[in-house]
């Protein structure tokens, strides 16, 4: 059973997002923040593309990492943080379209690790295409870990 250790997780994530310069830089925003689950959207611009107009794989992996990471972050207590321990991204289809929709969720919650999944969808008009799936291990950083 997925259970948060901080009932104020939504406001905590929203406060963190205000200081999150990288997400603003790529123009990605989270608009669903729930216990153990997040979702966000990105309007595809030229800076997100590689050759032939395809969305760059690094952008896709970043969105998977961000949504899975914040899903795990909703579950830890106020004095804890979360970092990516491992991520594996499987690219399923090319990203061609106007928007990306990324979803991340916690599959299994642990004291020191949360095992998560993420999906990245490309929206092209009325067509939604699953372009990537990811599995991640998010590691909980405790206050004593920050003292090193």
N, C-alpha and C positions, 0 to 999 in steps of 0.2 A: 504494500500500500504506500503510495506517494504521499508524504506529509511534510509541510513546511515547518521549519524551526523558528520562523519569524512571520507573525501574522501581518506585519506591515510590509510584506515583500513587494507589493505593487508600488508603493510610494518609494521604497528603497531603490528599486530598479529605475523608476522615473528620475530620481535624484542622480543616480549614477549616469544615466543617459545624458543629462545636462552637461556632464563633464567629459563625455565620450567624443573626442574630436575626430577620431578616425571614421566613425559612422557618419558624422556630419560631412566629412570630406568626400566620402563616396555617395552621400545623399541617401543613405539607408535608414529607415525608421521602423521601430517596432510598434505595431498598433494593437497587438493582442499580448497581454501579459497576464498569465494565469498561473496557478500553482503547478509547477513542473512542466509548463508549456508556454512557448512564445511563437509569434508570427510577425513577419514584416514584409514590406514591399520596397522595391527599387525600380524607379523609372530608368530604363536602359538609355544611356547616353554614349557618345563616342568614346569617352574615357574608359568605359567598361568593356570595350570591344577589342578583339584582336583581328587577325587577317580574315578576309571574306565577311566581315561584319558579325562574326560569332562572338558571343559573350566570353570573355576571358575566363579560363578555368580557375585562376586565382580569385576572381570575384565570386564565382560560384562556391568555391571552398570556404571563402571568408563568410558568406551569408550562412552557410551550414554551421560553421564554427560559432558565429555570433548567436544564432537562434538556439542552438543546443546549449551553449555556455550560459546564456541568460535563463534558459529553462532550469538548469541546475542551480544557478544563482538565486532563483526564487525560493529554493528549499533550505538554504543554509542560514545559520543564525547571523545576527547583526555584526558580530565581531569576526566572522569568517569570510573568506573570499574563494573564488573558483578560478582555476586555470586549466587550460587544455593539456591533458596528459598524453592523449593520442587521438588522432583523427584519421579515418580512412574514408575517402570519397570515391564513389563509383559514378563515373560520368556515363549517362545512359543515352542521351540525345543531345544534338547541338542546340545551343541557346540562340534562337533567332526570334525576335519579337520586340514588343514595346516595354514589357514589365517582367520583373522576376518576383515571385512569391515564395518566401522561405518559411518553413515551419520546423520547429525543434521541440523535442519533448524528452522527458526522462523515462526510460524504460524500467530501470532498477536503481533504487536509491540505497546508498550505503553511507556509513559514517565518514569515510575518507574519500570515497569515489562514487560518482554517479555515472551510470551507463546510459547514454543518450542516443537518439537517432534524429536525423534531420532529412528533410526533402526540399529540393529547390525546383520550382515549376516555372516555366516560361509561358507568358501570356502573349499571344499573337492574335489580336482581334478577339474573336469568340473562342479560339482554340487554346486549351491548356495542355501543355506537354511536360511530363516529368523529365527533367534533364539530369538530375543527380540525386543520389541517396548517400547519406553519410552515417557512419557509426562513430561515436566519440566516447572517450573516457574523460570525464571532468574531475579533476582532483581538488579536494577541499583543502584550503590553506587556513590553518588555525593561527590564532594570535602568536603563539610561541614559535611558529615557523617564521614569522615576520621579524623576529628578534635576531636572526642569524646574520 
